[in-house]
């Protein structure tokens, strides 16, 4: 038995695989104790099987966990008191950043505060030059005084980022040894090990974020593991990473920056798999994952999930840059629990603030008084108040109406008009997020398949598709728990990088092969260690390269594992030109090409990457009567209500309709829809 959990801002999702059959569960997330939400979801799974919790967990082989705990800690500043050690003369790397600003002509906005305050930045008397030579030896006597200052400052973690440590780490390694000597037990991060690439700000920022998370994430993952073990689990605990794979919890605790984008990275893994069940032809796929708090968008291009190193925690440019590879996910504060409010100028806004799980939307009846997207959906007839979450929870319609009435009075509109406006505005916010990630990557969303995930996706996924011009919408059986489903079919992955600058006009095949072989050795150690027993192991070879005089690199897949002659070099040149053309619509065949970094990734397949069918239970114990719904454009329709689990496979039906399952409700206007052989709801929009 395998378990996969995903802790969101409102609900904690759980998918259980038991002898080839999947089942899903949701429990409210407890912000003060996220592990409790996980245990509550597991208890629901145990109750569903007539087992005690220890009996259920005793059957478990693997538990996979996706969490927002790390990113929330960074956003709220709830991290360890962390110091930064940097080369003497360069203490302001986190303050100066890379010199960018959101608006290049805005000189009035204050520069953002550095991730680590200047008072906790300490200079180390040493210097490695750009040729990897020791320009000034590490002054260990001076460092002993610095260590005393660190003790006096009561730091809880230390980030170390010395100049050019990526090509000669001797000083960083020695600093690590001295920290073990002078500050035993204080965790630290060496930048060259974590993010071995040039560009000081990105390396320093990654080291700072990673170090600051170590005490908290060590405690959190330890608590998760211990509580699972105490409850009867004796299997392996894995954690979802930002790169779209999983790693052992113990490995993540050593480098917690791997999980700053943990949960959302699994949605494209699941989306790719479910679309693949419907068609053998690789297609561009847009995955829209709508939870209670956020709307996460990711894409799949030609069967591949794009990665980015531009992962900002918070607002781009003014937030904090990880400089670490992550599945490219764009998030906006728009979800089922997003609050609707009118600003001082009389303009309606939906999000980014959320009602969360407690008190939640007004219709939850837990004391919430502010209107949310879910309240609007109740008032428009989208949700059945008596059968929310499969009948396990009733919704308070009068409370939703009271909350929306206050908003309606401010706008001078009827309650129905206001609720429709809330849905329409949320739809527009989500549509713009999709356009942002697709158009900038050369994807026409009108030609892509739109996958709806998350418990709140069904409320407006068809409306989003119409705004984008999408012709096909796929909502998987496990759509309400999409990220957790993706975790069940993900692989054990990691990658290793080395800086090895060389221009192709002066290319050294021997040096390139040595770099690649070293990275392969690291991958092999991973495959023989954490990946032992995998069904299969695959490597991915890439280089980060650019045209001469360009500032930034692009990742290009190596056409060969070794450079054995001019033909192999020419093959890489052609691959680079093609990739540059694909990304930017031009290539410069007359320019020299410079390779800056080399990367080899390893993926260990733990199980077959194909989702199983979900054991869907009837959403209600009797057929539902048709009900009136109001679309965002104000049109009122009588919609037939269908139980997803009872839909015959392959039967084409027409909207307006409402399709219900225990954890999601899908609103369909006049589109055609059917349940596929894989169990997914396929919605076809007319031209």
ABEGO torsion letter per residue (X at the ends): XBBBBBBBAABBBBBBBBGGBBBBBBBBBBAABAAAAAAAAAAAAAAAAGBBAAAAAAABABBBBBBAAAAAAAAAGBBBBBBBBBBBGBAAAAAAEAGBBABAABAABBBBBBABBAAABBBBBBBBBAAGBBABBBBAAAAAAAAAAAAAAGBABBBBBBBGAAABAAAAAAAAAAAAAABBGBBBBBAAAABBBBGAAAAAAAAAAAAAAAAAAAAAAAAAAAAAAAAGBABBBBBBBAAGBBBBAAAAAABAAAAAAAAAAAAAAAAAAAAAAABABBBBBBBBBBBAABBBBBBBBGGBBBBBAABBBEBBGABBBAGBBBBBBBBBBBBAABBBBBBAAGBBBBOABBAEAOAEBAAAGAGBABBBAAAAAAAAGABBAAABGGGABBBBAAAAAAAAAAAAAAAGBBAAAAAAAAAAAAAAAAAAAAAAAAAAAGBBAAABBBBBBEAAAAAAAAAAAAAAGBABBBBBAAAAAAAAAAAAABBBBBBBBBBBBBBAAABBAAAAAAAAAAAAAAAAAAAABAABGBABBBBBBBBBBBBBGBABBBBBBBABABBAEAAAAAAAAAAAAAAAAAAAGBBBAABBBBBABBBBBBBBBABBBBBBBBBBBBABABBBBBBBBBBAAGBBBBBBBBBAAABBBGBBBBOBBBBBBAABBBBBBABBBBBBAAGBBBBBBBX
